[in-house]
Amino acid sequence: MTPSDTEPVTVDPVLRIENLTVEFGSGRAALRVVDGVTFNIGRGEMFCLVGESGCGKSVTALSIGQLLPTPPACRVKGEAWLSGREVLKMTEREVRKVRGEGVSYVFQEPGTSLNPAFTVGSHIKDALKLHRPECATDEGVLRLLAGVGISAPESRMRAYPHQLSGGMQQRVMIAAALACQPKLLVADEPTTALDVTVQAQILELLHDIKERLGMSILLITHNLGIVSDVADRVAVMYAGQIVELAAAHDLLKRPLHPYTRALINSAPKIGHTKPELAAIPGTVPPFDAMPSGCRFHPRCAFAQSDCAKSAPELKEVEPGRWVRCPYWQS
């Protein structure tokens, strides 16, 4: 039985992804970088996708809006339902309307995402013209800038991206993403390259948006400290697969999958005086040399003799807790 057959569906989910598979390349040389990913996000929920770099988090998120470049992406299979509509089967013309109104993106490193030739106001006004033309005014832009905590929005609206700090640039990106009042906001590593104080401010802003607007948020990160502050539920990814899915407080308090345990143990802790941080041995396997059986077994401290032979399924081991490991109790 596959995860998509058994995973409980959140009541009236904004997003439901079932058995998503993404391959890059062509023919027999195609590499499967996302393999059978299944999860759902409820209304007003902060859902975090966690894992090391290169595990498939961003590819999964970009698939929702059909934003993967083709090539190199050659095959996207499975289902992605956004507010009751199957996005992956939409035509390019149909999906353009979904982008912005259905799902909006906040990418990492806002300095490279904002066009240096246009003012802050132009970025936001262009988004409004596409989906809410009646609001494409200076007053509409000012309301959005003020709504994400930008001081002196009148002067910031006329500024160019390079005239703003990294934190201000990220707030502008969030304002542009909110301009179309999307059902789902995807924040892909939104605190990358920001200092700790600004990171906290951006996370607080995202949490406030969720509470104030009742918006669903898919937050992609590799920082478990972020998860503990804002997440409702967490899915942990490794080598293109979800290996654990649970409520955030349950997962952080009692991780079940060996990879989740290793991630949490490798994070520095305030007040601990260990001379060295705990590290996960080995490296993430490349997609063209994936190990047989469980993909984590070469790095796993709890691996058994049959872990290299059979690939484990994602199973519900406790109510609302899903683990891809038959030996999670050991």
Secondary structure, DSSP 8 states (H G I E B T S, - for coil): --HHHHS---SS-SEEEEEEEEEESSGGG-EEEEEEEEEEE-TT-EEEEE-STTSSHHHHHHHHTT-S-TTTEEEEEEEEEETTEESTT--HHHHHHHHHHTEEEE-S-HHHHS-TTS-HHHHHHHHHHHH-GGG-SHHHHHHHHHHTT-SSHHHHHTS-GGGS-HHHHHHHHHHHHHTT--SEEEEESTTTT--HHHHHHHHHHHHHHHHHH--EEEEEES-HHHHHHH-SEEEEEETTEEEEEEEHHHHHHS--SHHHHHHHHHS--TT---SS----SS----TTS--SSSTTGGG-TT--GGGGTS----EEEETTEEES-TTTT-
